């Protein structure tokens, strides 16, 4: 596996953790408030979001980056 591909995968994994963690926390807090089941609901939502987002970053990221590169040049 080449270095560039490793970097893209590492980026997707870390970006997925950060973004899904923040978004799931804030949306659950706003919509449900803090209760005794909040932590479990948040972890469940975070896990589901992560499984969805990481493949999306890996699949959508490169074509989107290419479009941005074309627009900015």
N, C-alpha and C positions, 0 to 999 in steps of 0.2 A: 504494500500500500504506500503510495507516495505521500510526501510531506504535506502537500496542499490538501489532499483529501482528508488526511488526519486532522488538519486544522479546521476544515469545514465541519467535520463530524464533532469535534470537541466544542466548537462554537455552538453548533445546534444543541448539543446536550446541555451546555451551561446556560445558554440563552433560554432554552426551554424551562429549566429549573427556575430561573429568576422571574421570567415573565409570567409563567403559569402560577407560580407561588404568590406573586404580588396581586395579580388580577383575581385569582380565586379568593384570596383573603379579603380583598376590598369589596368585591361583589357580594360575597356571603355576609360580611359584616353589615353592608348597607341594606341588603334585602331581608336577612333573617335576624340580624342583631347577634349579640353575644349571649349564648345560652350554655347549658352544661353539655350539649351535644355539638357545640361549634367546632371544637378541635377535630373530632372524628369526621364531621361533614366536610371541613376544610381539607383534611388530608385525602379524603376520598375524591373530592372535586379536583384537587391538585393533581392526584395521580391520573385521573381520567384526562384532564387537560394536557398533561405532559405527554401521555401516549398519543394524543392527537396532534399536538404542536410540533414535536420533534420531526416526525416524518414530513409534515407540512413545510417546516423550515428547510429540510434537505431537498424536497422536491420543488418547492416554489421559489426558494431563495436564488438559485443560479439563473433561471430565466428572468426573474425580477431584477437581479443585479445587472444582467445584460441590457435590459430595457433602460435602466437608470443610466448606465454607462453611455448608451446611445444618445439619450436625451441631453446629458451634460456635456458631451463632446462638442 
